[in-house]
């Protein structure tokens, strides 16, 4: 058997109780002998090699090149996509669910074609959105597919939340809830733009509030030609835009891929597979870490072992988390204040800095893994002046730029800090020298000007395959 035909082990639910599926999107194909036909086929080859095969596949948009005023051309592209490019799929046993996309639903004609071609999809959406927005109930799993290009609301980047809220309420008994749509709510890799790159901000705020209130596990989307994961108020945003479009956002970092995932009592786990079938990224969520009361006290100058991963182990990552507490200064002039700074014994800038910036005491993280290059910035919440604070900062090396996390306390949900970088802590060589309360140059260097600063920390090695209780 050639390497391209070797089976790939799919992740499955623990003890067989749960669900496993594939999500991938954005191939922009449907044209014979065009470049995307070959790249899409390479990704499909990986999906076809999964064992066991997925229970279902979700494709959140941009199956075909589209973006044409010729209705006949749209029908031809859809026909080629289904009858030839997806001929390999056992559609009788593996349902294929779709969402609208900017290449497939961009005006009234393309919307009508989408409805015709995909008339087999459930017609249980809100009035006027039948076939564009819908839900699927698979035993204890609820799948909701939303239209992020609602012409009734204004077109691309617009999405409704009233029907979504009601549907989640009607299926409150569902143990697992996933929502799919084409556009992200939160910007990815610095590619942002109201309604063109992201969902309209006000629509997005309402949409995310519904997801968090109903304990949705993840919103899975596409549109940006990348893989990305973030978490906001405990809900994952998983973006997969690597099904075949030859461009990358950005080039040199992103890659063609599919996402194979499983859900069970322990939560959600996924593996991101490239066209060779190799695992490029993975995650198990939610995180399970010890109570902060058990974490170690950190002191200035200690050489903490932040490189404890055994490089010989497959699929291991690291989660480093700190708890900061203290009282912010009342009279803040806006200059940077260090909470924690790590550096090497060289003349390079500190590669790792956590602190406060601006008169509003904005929590910020700076990563500078490449000497001579500008640091990349992530921004978090603000801390009130002259008041006690407690906040936890976590660094997950397997979540890319979305792996810089914060929460207020042990029982609060995690959220990703906001940045514009296409990479995260995976590029860091962890520092060997640390300062608490002041910067790289010693006392008086970007010092914390409040009082009672205390830092505790915890380091945990994570594995994709391990015993699960």
Buried (B, 14 or more C-beta within 10 A) or exposed (E): EEEEEEEBBBBBBBEEEBBBBBBBBBBBBBBEEBEBBEBBBBBBBBBBBBEEBBBBBBBBBBBBBBBBEEEEBBEBBBEBBBEEBBEEBEEEEBBBBBBBBBBBBBEEBBBEBBBEBBEEBBEBBBEEBBBBBBBBBBEBBBBBBBBBBBBEBEBBBBBBBEBBBEBBEEBEEBBBBBBBBBBBBBBBBBBBEEBEBBBBEEBBEBBBEBBEEBEBBBBBBBBBBBBBBBBBBBBBBBBBBBBBBBEBBBEEEBBBBBBBBBBBEBBBBBBBBBBEBEBBBBBBBBBEBEEBEEBEEBEEEEEBEBEEBEEEEEBBBBBBBBBBBBBBBEEBEEEBBBBBBBBBEEEBBBBBBBBBBBEBBBBBBBBBBEEEEEBBBBBBBBBEBEEEBEBBBBBBBBBBBBBBBBBEEEEEEBBBBBBBBBBBBBBBEBBEBBBBBBBBEEEEBBBBBBEEBEBBBBBBEBEBEEEBE
